[in-house]
Amino acid sequence: MLIDSRELWLAGTNCYVVAPERGGSAVVVDAPPDPAGVGALLRHHDLTPVALLVTHAHIDHIGGSGSVAREFSISAYLHPDDAWLAEAPEEQMRALFGIVPPGDFAPPDQFVDLADGQTLELAGLTLEVVLTPGHTPGHCCFLLKSEGVLFSGDQLFAGSVGRTDLPGGDWETLLVSMQQKVLVLDDEIEVLPGHGPATTIGHERRTNPFLQGLV
């Protein structure tokens, strides 16, 4: 199994490529507004993407989705509860960064809808969709059970959790998602977040200050 990532764009967003092996088909998880960086990561492993999975529609995770989907003629997957965010990339830029850098931030013409509990069979991989609203209404994590890996987006980080002070965010909802969808996973599950280093469910359960009241 091949899982690799690069920190891309202004926010240092982790873009992941996942594949059974080098030189074959792959799935991309999140596409920051740096499509050249996404393409370079794929070429580094001689991978051909078949799908793009988007954890949520904040610009630092979705801003390159249209460019990547069009370049590789693949579908991008997003939960429909985040569609409203995806429709206004330049407004997000101004609200979050006060600027609109040059680039093509237009989303794909159409997203494939994700659903909670859905099983995705892509590139020889089986991924489960875990809906975890709170950071955004349609935030999703992706569980690769065969490898014991959770792509957590901005739900859970090493030592922290996703912020909820942006449009669509809700703190209580995030905590419910954490308790009911994330902390029910085994301690050994490796967490690959949208920002920062990898961690495990067990380590965060024991040490993450935001989780102590939930366990």
N, C-alpha and C positions, 0 to 999 in steps of 0.2 A: 504493500500500500504506500502511495506517495501523497503526503500532505505537506505543502509548503506555503509560505506567505511572504508578503512584503508590506512594509508600512508605506502608504502612498498619500500624497496630497498634503494640504495644510494641516489637517487634523491628525496626521499619522495614523490613518485608518488601516487596519489589517485586511488585506485582500488575500483570500485563500484559493489555492487550486487543489483539487482532490481527484485522485485517479488510482485505478488498480495498479498501474505501473507506468513507468516512464515511456514516452513515445506512443501513447494511445489516447483514448478519449478521456475527457476530464469534465468536472463540474467546477465552476467558479462561484465562490461565496463572497458576495458584496463587490461592488465596482465603484471605487472612489472616482472623483473627476480627474482621473489620470489614466485614460485608456491606453496610452503608450506604455505605462508601467504595468498594467494588466497584461498587455500583449507580450512584454518582455519576460514576465514571469512564466507565461505559458511556453514561450519559445525556449526558455532556459531548460525546460524539461521535455521539449519536443512534443507538447500536448496539443490536442485538438479539442476545444470546448464544445460540449453539446447542450449546455444549459447554464444560465446564470441565476443563482438563488440570492435574493435580496432580503436581508434580515428585517430591514425597515426603511422608510422612505426619507430619512434625513439626508441632506445633500452630500454629506461626506461618505455615505454608503451607497447612494444611488446615482450620484451625479454623472458617472461614466457608463451607466447601464445602457442608455440609448446607443452611444457610440460602439460599445462592445457588442451589443446585440446585432447592430447593423453590420459591423465589420466581419463578424463570424457567422452571420445568418443563423442566429440561435434565438431561442425564446428566453425571456426574463420572467421570473416568478416572483410575485409579491402578494401579500395578503390584501384583499380589497379594502379593508378598513384603513389602510394607509394610502389609498389611491389619491385622495385629496391633497396629500402632501406632495406626492410625485408630480402633480400637475403644475406646481409653482416653484420650479428650481431657483429662478432668479430672485423671487421674493425671499426664499430661504437664505440665499447668499447675503442679501442686504440686511436681513434681520440678525443673522448669526455673525457676520464678519464685517458688515458695513461697506462691502465692496462687491462688485461682480467681476471676478477675474475673466480674462479672455478664455474662450473655450466653448465647446458644444455641450451644453448640459441638458439638451432636450431628451426626455424619456423615450423609451420605445413607443411605437404607435399603439401597442397593446401589450398588457401583461397577462400571463397565465396566473389565475387566482390560486392562492394557497389556502388550505383549510386545516384547522386543528386536527391532529391525529392522522393526517394524510400520509400515505407511504409513497415516496417518489423512487421510481426505478430509473436511474439515469447513469449512463456511462459504466454500467456494470456495478453500480453502487446502489445500496438501499438506504435511503435517508427518511427519517420520520420528522414530520413538521410538528413543532411544539409551539402553540400560540401562547405568547407571554406578554399581554398588553400591560401598559404602564408607562414605559419610556415613550412609546407611541401607541395608538389604539390597535394597530395591526402588527406589532412587533412579533417576529417569529425566531425561535432557535431551531437548529437542525441537528438531530441526533443520529450519529452514525454508530449504531449499536455494535456492529461487527468489530469495530476498532475501539469501542469505549470512548468516543469523542463527542462532545457537544460544542457546536459552533454557536456561541452565546450572543453574538452581536453586541448590543449595548444593554443587555439585561444584567449580566454579571461580569465583573472584572476581578482581577487579582487585588483583593483588599478593598473593593468598592462595588458600587452598583450604578445603574444608569440614572442620569439626571431626569427630573420630571418637571423642570421649570420652563420647558419649551412648549409650543402649541401642541395640544393633544396629550401631554404628559399628565399623569396622575399618580401620586405617591402611594396611596392606599391600594390602588389597582396593581401597581408594580409589586408591592409586598405580597398580595394575594397570589399573584403569578409565581413569585419566588417560592412561596410556601407550598403551593399545590402542584406546580409543574417542574420546578428545578430541584428543590431540596428533597424531593421524593426519589431522586436518582442516587445510584450507588456512590459511595465515597471515592471509588477508584476512577470514576468518569473524569477524563481530562477535559478541561474547559479551555476552548480556544476563542478568546474574546475579540470584539471589534476594535479594541485598542489595548495596547500594553501586552505584557507577557502571559504565557499560558499558566494555568493553575489546575487544581482539582476540586471537585465538589467537597471532598472531605476536608481539604485544607481551608476552604472558604467557610465551611460549616463551623470549623473550630476557631478560626481567627478573624474572619471578616466582621468588623464592628457593626455593620448594617444588618447583619443576619442574626445577631445574638438573641434578639427577642423572638425569633421565629423558630428556633430549634430547641 
